[in-house]
């Protein structure tokens, strides 16, 4: 993807150098950043984020970092601003304070045209799939291609069918409308659209909500297979404990308007009352003896 016009590449290169310097410093010190491997490049960094709506402060100097090729889960109680944070990271709204860096580039300082170029570098699935109901599956998958790249209709069809097959949908699903799909198929179609432009970053908002346990487990397995094959960095908002324990390398919990981050094994031992209640409450206990205590994961 060519560089966007308006801002010079020098700023982006300088930010990228700073990111690499941070990683090198961590390596020399033998440290891991909030449980993250010290030798991996930061892909997403939220630094000192403040989001407020009138007098209501949602995030108060929140920090978050996601490194390449990991699955990072975002957890929090109702009203803690999980979706607000995701919208901020995606550039759909600007924070009152702080910065968001995607692959080293501060998107809070970009113009709308520059931000449009950045958006082509990541994929997103929203709650309930958010497919356009008046379009078929293949037309939904083709939308990012139409918006961001120049392809012939035949090339769009071939590429869209490749993505549809990639997420495990049958070929006949391409010509169906969302109303003709099951909940699990809608999730997969939305994932195919998110992968349309071969992104390195994938954002998932409650990817297994509304699915039965078998369908949810199947989607988790699909996501992990794609993450491994395509070398994706995945940021996922979820309240599904099974999904968290099956898929996440690290977890960031929004509490007290900030974020507490650690490995899955570390976060379940955190002393914050809400975090302990979440990972050691009745729902966690129902997953089976010892699983929450020991942070069973992939």
C-alpha positions in Angstrom: 0.0 0.0 0.0 1.6 3.3 -1.0 2.3 5.9 1.7 -0.5 8.4 2.3 0.0 12.0 1.2 -0.1 14.9 3.6 2.3 13.8 6.3 6.0 13.1 5.5 7.3 9.6 5.9 10.0 11.0 8.2 7.5 11.3 11.1 6.4 7.7 10.6 10.0 6.5 10.3 10.9 8.4 13.5 8.0 6.8 15.4 9.0 3.4 14.0 12.5 3.9 15.2 11.3 4.8 18.6 9.2 1.6 18.7 12.2 -0.5 17.7 14.4 1.3 20.3 11.8 0.4 23.0 12.0 -3.2 22.0 15.8 -3.2 22.0 15.9 -1.6 25.4 13.6 -4.3 26.7 15.7 -7.0 25.2 18.9 -5.6 26.8 17.2 -5.4 30.2 15.8 -8.9 29.8 12.3 -7.5 30.5 8.9 -8.4 29.1 6.4 -5.5 28.8 3.3 -6.5 30.8 4.0 -10.1 30.0 4.7 -9.5 26.3 7.7 -11.2 24.7 10.5 -8.5 24.7 11.7 -9.4 21.2 8.4 -8.7 19.4 7.5 -5.4 17.7 4.6 -3.4 19.1 1.7 -3.4 16.7 -0.8 -1.5 18.7 0.0 1.1 21.4 -2.5 3.2 23.3 -0.6 5.7 25.4 -2.3 7.9 28.1 -5.7 7.6 26.5 -8.4 9.8 28.0 -12.0 9.4 26.7 -14.8 11.4 28.2 -18.4 12.2 27.3 -19.3 15.4 29.0 -18.5 15.0 32.7 -18.3 11.2 32.4 -14.7 10.0 32.2 -14.5 6.5 30.6 -10.8 6.1 30.3 -8.3 8.0 32.5 -4.8 7.8 31.0 -5.2 4.2 29.9 -2.2 2.4 28.4 -2.2 -0.7 26.2 0.3 -2.5 24.1 -0.2 -5.4 21.7 2.8 -7.1 20.0 3.1 -8.8 16.7 1.7 -12.3 16.2 -0.2 -12.5 19.6 -3.8 -12.8 20.4 -4.7 -10.1 22.9 -8.0 -10.2 24.7 -9.8 -7.1 26.1 -12.0 -7.7 29.1 -14.0 -5.4 31.3 -17.3 -4.9 33.1 -20.4 -3.4 31.5 -19.8 0.3 31.0 -16.0 0.2 31.2 -15.6 1.4 27.6 -14.4 -1.7 25.8 -16.1 -0.7 22.6 -15.2 3.0 23.1 -11.5 1.9 23.3 -11.9 -0.2 20.2 -13.4 2.7 18.3 -10.5 4.9 19.4 -7.9 2.4 18.3 -9.6 2.1 14.9 -9.6 5.8 14.4 -13.4 6.1 14.4 -13.2 8.6 17.3 -10.4 10.7 18.7 -9.4 10.7 22.3 -9.4 13.9 24.4 -5.8 13.1 25.4 -3.2 10.5 24.5 -2.1 8.8 21.3 -2.8 5.6 19.3 0.1 4.1 17.4 -0.6 1.3 14.8 2.7 -0.3 13.6 4.5 2.8 15.0 2.3 5.5 13.4 0.4 7.9 15.5 -3.1 7.8 13.9 -4.5 10.5 16.2 -2.5 13.0 14.2 -3.5 11.9 10.7 -5.9 13.6 8.4 -9.0 11.8 7.2 -7.4 10.9 3.9 -4.3 9.5 5.6 -6.4 7.6 8.1 -8.3 6.0 5.2 -5.1 4.5 3.9 -4.3 3.2 7.4 -7.7 1.5 7.7 -6.9 -0.6 4.7 -4.1 -2.2 6.8 -6.4 -3.8 9.4 -9.5 -5.9 9.4 -12.5 -5.6 11.7 -15.5 -7.7 12.7 -18.2 -6.1 14.7 -20.8 -7.5 17.0 -23.5 -9.6 15.3 -21.4 -9.5 12.1 -22.7 -6.1 10.9 -23.1 -7.5 7.3 -25.1 -5.3 4.9 -28.5 -7.1 4.7 -29.2 -6.0 1.2 -26.0 -7.5 -0.2 -25.0 -11.1 -0.7 -22.1 -12.7 1.1 -19.8 -12.2 -1.8 -20.8 -8.6 -2.3 -20.2 -7.9 1.4 -16.7 -9.5 1.1 -16.0 -7.4 -1.9 -16.8 -4.0 -0.3 -13.3 -3.4 1.1 -11.8 -4.3 -2.3 -14.0 -1.8 -4.1 -13.2 0.9 -1.6 -9.4 0.5 -1.4 -8.0 -1.3 -4.4 -8.5 -1.3 -8.2 -9.4 -4.8 -9.4 -11.4 -6.1 -12.4 -14.8 -7.6 -11.5 -13.4 -11.1 -12.3 -10.4 -10.6 -10.0 -12.8 -9.4 -7.2 -14.9 -12.4 -7.6 -12.0 -14.8 -7.5 -10.4 -13.1 -4.5 -13.7 -12.9 -2.6 -14.4 -16.6 -3.2 -10.9 -17.4 -1.9 -11.7 -15.5 1.3 -15.1 -17.3 1.6 -13.5 -20.7 1.3 -10.7 -19.6 3.7 -13.1 -19.2 6.5 -14.8 -22.5 5.9 -18.0 -21.4 4.2 -19.3 -23.5 1.3 -19.2 -22.0 -2.2 -23.0 -21.8 -2.3 -23.0 -19.4 0.6 -21.5 -16.7 -1.5 -24.8 -15.9 -3.2 -26.9 -16.0 0.0 -28.1 -13.0 1.9 -27.4 -12.6 5.6 -31.0 -13.4 6.5 -30.4 -16.8 4.9 -27.4 -17.7 7.1 -27.0 -19.2 10.5 -25.4 -17.3 13.3 -22.1 -19.1 12.8 -22.1 -18.5 9.1 -22.7 -14.8 9.6 -19.6 -14.7 11.9 -17.6 -16.5 9.2 -18.8 -14.2 6.5 -17.9 -11.2 8.5 -14.4 -12.7 9.1 -14.0 -13.2 5.4 -14.8 -9.5 4.8 -12.3 -8.5 7.5 -9.6 -10.6 5.7 -10.4 -9.2 2.3 -7.3 -7.0 2.0 -4.9 -9.4 3.7 -4.4 -7.3 6.9 -1.7 -7.9 9.4 -3.9 -6.6 12.2 -7.3 -8.2 13.0 -9.8 -6.6 15.5 -12.7 -8.8 16.7 -15.6 -7.4 18.7 -17.4 -10.1 20.7 -16.7 -12.7 17.9 -18.5 -15.6 19.6 -21.5 -13.7 21.1 -24.8 -15.3 20.3 -23.3 -18.7 19.3 -23.9 -22.0 21.0 -20.9 -23.6 22.7 -20.1 -25.9 19.8 -20.2 -23.1 17.2 -18.2 -20.8 19.4 -15.5 -23.5 19.9 -15.5 -24.0 16.1 -15.0 -20.3 15.5 -12.2 -20.1 18.0 -10.4 -23.0 16.3 -10.9 -21.3 12.9 -9.5 -18.0 14.2 -6.5 -19.7 15.8 -5.7 -21.6 12.6 -5.9 -18.4 10.5 -3.9 -16.5 13.0 -1.1 -19.0 12.8 -1.2 -19.4 9.0 -1.5 -15.8 8.1 0.8 -14.4 10.9 -2.0 -12.2 12.2 -1.9 -10.0 15.3 -5.4 -10.3 16.8 -7.0 -7.9 19.3 -10.3 -9.2 20.6 -13.0 -7.9 22.9 -14.8 -10.8 24.5 -16.6 -11.8 27.7 -16.5 -15.5 26.8 -14.2 -17.2 29.3 -13.8 -20.3 27.1 -12.7 -18.1 24.2 -10.2 -16.3 26.4 -8.7 -19.5 27.8 -8.6 -21.2 24.4 -7.1 -18.4 22.3 -5.5 -15.5 24.2 -1.8 -15.1 24.9 -2.3 -12.0 27.0 -5.3 -10.2 28.5 -6.0 -6.6 29.2 -8.7 -5.9 31.8 -10.3 -2.4 32.0 -10.8 -1.6 35.6 -10.8 1.8 37.4 -10.7 3.5 34.0 -7.3 2.0 33.2 -6.0 -1.3 31.9 -4.3 -4.1 33.8 -2.4 -6.3 31.4 -0.6 -9.6 31.9 -0.2 -13.1 30.4 -3.3 -15.3 30.8 -1.5 -17.2 33.6 -0.6 -13.9 35.3 -3.9 -12.1 35.0 -5.9 -14.9 36.7 -3.7 -14.4 39.8 -4.2 -10.6 39.9 -5.4 -9.2 43.2 -7.9 -6.6 41.9 -11.3 -7.6 43.3 -13.1 -7.4 40.0 -10.5 -9.4 38.1 -10.5 -12.1 40.8 -14.3 -12.2 40.7 -14.3 -12.5 36.9 -11.7 -15.2 36.7 -12.5 -17.1 39.9 -16.3 -16.7 40.2 -19.1 -19.2 39.5 -18.8 -18.9 35.7 -15.1 -19.6 35.9 -15.5 -22.5 38.3 -18.1 -24.1 35.9 -15.4 -24.4 33.3 -13.8 -27.2 35.3 -11.5 -27.7 38.3 -8.1 -25.9 38.1 -8.6 -24.3 34.7 -9.0 -20.8 35.9 -6.4 -21.2 38.7 -3.7 -22.4 36.3 -4.6 -20.3 33.3 -5.1 -23.2 30.9 -4.6 -22.0 27.3 -3.2 -23.1 24.0 
